[in-house]
């Protein structure tokens, strides 16, 4: 998805959920995929984007799969979202739970995100962290635009 990992970036405002859905629609039109309804799959933030895409361009799709869609509003709140809300309400820490900068924060993120956190060797955790840290400033700038778009799943 544009703006992630090795892709180019022009600024965080370009990477809102609605902006990503519009960008995907442009791609779909450019390759002619919109001529026949297709199946769309989205995971995590991509699930949010896929949900917004489905709401914005329903005639493009024959079906939709959302896997752990981040930022979507559910009829009942998941344990993960409840835990994030509690962290946000307490506001005792300056760090963002999903944007770790230290091994301790990475461990906390894995505990927050996983029912059974993987028991990874420290060397692997250091590598994961080293891969994320160069992008943390971008993620922090873009976090509000990424999660500011909420979509009700009632349209499904």
Residue pairs with C-beta under 8 A, 6 or more apart in sequence:
1 7
1 20
1 45
1 46
1 49
2 8
2 9
2 14
2 15
2 20
2 23
3 9
3 14
3 15
3 20
3 138
3 142
5 135
9 15
9 138
12 138
12 141
12 142
12 145
13 19
13 145
15 142
15 145
15 146
16 145
16 146
16 148
16 149
17 45
17 48
17 49
17 52
17 71
17 145
17 146
17 147
17 148
17 149
18 52
18 56
18 149
19 145
20 49
20 52
21 49
21 52
21 53
21 56
21 57
22 56
24 49
24 53
25 34
25 53
25 56
25 57
25 60
27 33
28 34
28 38
28 57
28 60
33 60
34 57
34 60
37 59
37 60
37 61
37 62
38 60
38 61
38 62
39 61
39 62
39 63
39 64
39 65
40 50
40 53
40 54
40 60
40 61
40 63
40 64
40 65
41 50
41 64
41 65
41 66
41 67
42 48
42 49
42 50
42 51
42 53
42 64
42 65
42 66
42 67
42 69
43 67
43 68
43 69
44 67
44 68
44 69
44 70
45 70
45 71
45 146
46 69
47 66
47 67
47 68
47 69
47 70
47 72
48 69
48 70
48 71
48 72
48 146
48 147
48 149
48 151
50 64
50 65
50 66
50 69
51 64
51 66
51 69
51 72
51 151
51 153
52 149
52 151
53 60
53 61
54 61
54 64
54 155
54 156
55 151
55 155
58 155
64 156
66 72
66 153
70 146
70 147
71 146
71 147
71 149
71 150
71 151
72 150
72 151
72 152
72 153
73 150
73 151
73 152
73 153
74 81
74 153
75 153
77 85
80 112
80 113
83 112
84 97
84 98
84 112
87 93
87 97
87 112
95 101
95 105
96 139
96 140
96 143
97 105
97 108
97 109
97 112
98 109
98 112
98 113
99 132
99 136
99 139
99 140
99 143
100 106
100 108
100 109
100 129
100 132
101 129
101 133
101 136
102 129
103 122
103 125
103 126
103 129
106 125
106 128
106 129
107 117
107 125
110 117
110 118
111 117
120 128
